């Protein structure tokens, strides 16, 4: 399987690793990020063939911006076979702090509205074609709410629910909706975490596994599988035991902390 992959958040981390994995598999790339210069620099450093990729500067939190990038891709490169809504942000919040409410709003603007806006321009054309993959990158953090992670956990839980709804809407159209929940992946997003990260994957390792899941058109998958077991066990824990287990656990850095 090969074709054109449209990937948001492609300037670093999981998005960049997915871009490289797809490129190595012979795909053409449509790479999207706010920092387009970073993508161009990376592509040149890696020796990517300029005929096989295009870069679009867009902020997924700005609906008109990401829709314009998608339309430019369709006009310039054609309708993608795979669209990966990967762009996301993460920061700890404290509901008692006024500024953190703004951070909550920003998180949902990027992680949820941005994801839907990324898919929006492609749903109609893919449905008319009768094929395509729409991939939402959620997180194992979607399974249960963690103290200090209210913005991230709730936004990723919303990604899972949204993609499930979209999957039902597109049933029978030939367009597959794939939800991937990464466990811990070694990226700039996780570098500052102040707690243990079991079953940590490198970004290239995660990308290779994700590619296989997307090719199969799986509806939902936690990567790695060990985290899927951990997540199921956590989901089954009674609330009182779950709360006791997490008592005193270090919280995620807030957006204004170093």
N, C-alpha and C positions, 0 to 999 in steps of 0.2 A: 504494500500500500504506500503510495506517495502522492503528493499534491501540493497544496498551498496551506500553510498554517498561519493564522492570525493570532498573535500572542501579546497580551497587555502586560505591563510591568516587566518588560524585557530588558531593562537596563542593569539588573542585578539579580542575585539570588536564584530562586526557583525559575523565574521567567527566563533568565539568561541561560540556565542549564537546560531548560526545555528547548529553547531556540537552538542550542548547539546539538542536542540529541536529534532533533528533527532534521537539522542540516546534514548531520552525519548519515541520516537514513535516506538522504536524497531529496528531501523536500525543499520547496521554495518557502521563503519566510516573509511575513508582514509583521514588522516589529514595532511595538507601540510603547511609548513612555513619555513622561514629562521631560526627561533629560535625554533628548534625542542625540545630543553630542556624545554622551556616554556610550550609547549603543554604537554609534559610528566608530568611535575610537576602539571599542572592543572588537567589532567586526573586522576592522583593519588589522588589529593585533593578531587576531586568530587566522587571518588570511582567507576570509570568506570571499567567495566569488561574488562580485558586485552585481552580476546578472541574476543572482538567485535570491536577492533580498531587497526589500525596500523598508525605509524607516519613516514612521509617522509620529510627529510630536503631538501629544494630546494628554489632557488631564481627564481621567475617567470620571472625576467628580463633577465635571462640567459636561452636561449631556450633549450640548451642541458640539463641543470639542471632540468627543469620542465618536459621535455619529458622523461628523465630517471626516474623521480619519478612516472610518469604516467605508464610507462612500468613496473616498479617494482610493482605497484599496481595491474595491470592486471595479472602479473605472480603470485603474492603472494595471492591476495584476489579475483581475478576475475574481470570481466568487470563491472564497476559501472552502476547503474541505473540512478543516478543523478550526474552530474558534475557541481559544483558551482565555477565559476571563480570570487572569491570575493577579492583576494589580490589587494590592491590599496594604493596609497600614495596621500597626498594632502599638498600643501604648496603654499602660495601666491608668486607671482613673480612680478618683475618690469622689463619691457623689456629694460630699460635704464641701467640695471646692468648686466655686462657681465656674472657673475656667475649664474645669474638666467636663462640664456639660457641653461646652463648645467642642471639646475633643470627642465626646460621644457622637455629636452630630456629624463631625468631620469623618469619623470612622464609618458611620452608616452611609454617608455620601459616597465614600470611596468603595467600601466593601460590598455594599448592597445596591444602591441606586446605580453606581458605576458598573456593576456586573450586569444588571438588567439593560442599561444603556448600551453596553458592549454587545450584547446579544441582539438587541432590537433591530439594527439594520439588516441582519442576516436571516432572521426568522422567515420573512416572506419569500425572499429569493431561494433559500434552501428548501423551503416547503414546495415551491413550484418546481424545483429541480428534482425533488424527491430523495435527497441525500444530504448528509452533513453531520458533523459532531459539534455540539455546543458543550463546552467543558467548564464547569464551575469549580474553582479551587476553594474549598472550605477549609476545615481544620478539625483535628481530633478534639480541639478545644470546644467544638460545637456540642459535644456530648453532655457535658455538665458545666455549670457556672463555677468559676474559680474566683476566690476572693481577690479583689483588685483588678480582675480581668473582665469586669462587667461589659465594657464596650466591645472588646474583641470576641469574647465567648458568645455574646448575644448576636453580634453581627454574623458570625460564622454559623450559628444555629439557624439564622435567617437565610443564609446561603443554601443550606441543606433543604429547608422547607420550600424556598422559592424554586430551586431546581426540580424538586419533586413535583411541584405544581406544574411547572413548564413541561416536564416529562409527560405528565398526563395529558396536557393540552396538545402535544405534538405526537401522541401515540398514533401509529398508523401512517404518519406522513413520510417516513423514511429518514427523518431527522432524529438522531439519538442525542439525549441529554445525559451527560456523564458527570457525576459528582465525585470529586476526589478529596479525601480528608487526609492531608499529610500529618504524620506525627511530628517528631522533632527533626528538623533538617538544618544542617549547619549553613546558615546564611547570615548576612548582616542583620536581619530582623531578630535572630535569636542570640547574637553574640553577647548582648548585655543581660541575658536572663540570669537571675540570681538563685536559681534552683537547679536541681539535677534534671537531666534530659535523657531518660532511658531510651535505648534503641535509636540513638542519634544516627541519621543517615547523612552522607555527603550529598550535596545538591546534584551532581551527576548520577549518583546511584538512584536517588529518588526519580530523576527525570527518565532514566531508562525503564524503571518499573511503571511510571505513569504512562509512558508511550504505549506499553503493551496493554494497559487497561483501556486506554482510549481506542486503540485499534480494535479491541474486542467489543467496544461499545457497551461496556459494563455500566449499569445504572448507578452504582454506588460502590466505592471501595476506600478502605482505610489503608494507607501505606506508611510503615510496613505492617504486615499482618499481625505481628506481635502486639502492636498498639491497638489493633482492632479488638483483641482479647481483653486487654487492659480496659479499653473503653466500655466494653460490654459489662465487665465486672463492676466498674464504677457506676454504670447506669443502674445496676441491680442493688447497689448498697442503699439501705434505708437512710433517709436524710440525716437522722441523728448521728449515725455512724460516719457518714460522709463528712459532715461538718466537723466531727471530732478528729477525723483523719487529717483534715487540712488545717486544723488550728495551728497557728504559729508559722505556717509555710511562708517563705519570703514572697512578697508580691512583685509584680512586674513593675519596672521603672515607669513612673509617670512621664508625660511628654516634656515637662520642664526640668526633669532631673538628669544629671550626668551619669 
